[in-house]
Amino acid sequence: MSVQRVVLTGQSDFVGWDNFAYVLSDPGLPQAAGNTVLYTVLAIVFGFPIPLALAVFISEMRSRAWYFSALAYLPVMVPPVAAILLWKFFYAPDADGLFNTVLGWVGIGPLPWLNSPASAMPSIVLETTWAGAGTAVIIYIAALTSIPGELYEAAELDGAGIWRRVWHVALPQMRGIIGTMLLLQIIGTMQVFTEPFLFTGGGPQGATKTLLMTIYDYAFTRVDYGAATALSVLLALVLGLFSLAYFRLTRSWSRS
């Protein structure tokens, strides 16, 4: 389909690379690509360390670890659409909005949240971090519990506190898991669609329109399935090349 002019009710025509040339010359593509990269960077900088920190915290809670694990995983069980609609209500920009009311108690706000080009994408990242962190927390807890206890005991005998045990014992033992989770998060965030689509519809001023929203627009607004699939192929190639480069760079990790 990416090399055809698709006609659903008739014969599709072969157009070669025209669809690729069309999407690459689209004036809206740079903004959509930039928004996607911005979302990915924010999700990694703010969303990637949080599950790991929560997993370390929960693993140290010997007696109530099961309770905190269940609490961390609870947002994952909320249907995505329901969670987005709920947070959209929380993000009400007026002073009576839930988040603005809480911030008002400490003299901050009200903030525009989803109504401002500057704050819309960080607001979406905040919700997606809350919604998706639980799965990563469970995986990290499993990785932490698989580390031989002798390593922790040796570190404790050397006088290492919790932070030194995490830095010198846990993280080196988990680097393969952490690297894989990082790769999966990059691939997943580069394909974000549901949250910006339901939160803002790509606004305000196109500040949250992502590559997958552009693909959706090609297919279901402009009814140009050739362009939609061409951009999909380009995105898949970029992610595939990134994954290949990542595995080559981290090949030594899997051998150690």
Secondary structure, DSSP 4 states (H G I P E B T S, - for coil): -TTEE--TTS--EE-TTHHHHHHHT-TTHHHHHHHHHHHHHHIIIIISHHHHHHHHHHHH-TTTHHHHHHHHHGGGGS-HHHHHHHHHHHT-SSTTSHHHHHHHTTT-----GGGSTTTHHHHHHHHHHHHHHHHHHHHHHHHHHTS-HHHHHHHHHTT--HHHHIIIIIHHHHHHHHHHHHHHHHHHHTT--HHHHHHTTT-STTTT--HHHHHHIIIIIS--HHHHHHHHHHHHHHHHHHHHHHHHHTHHHHH-
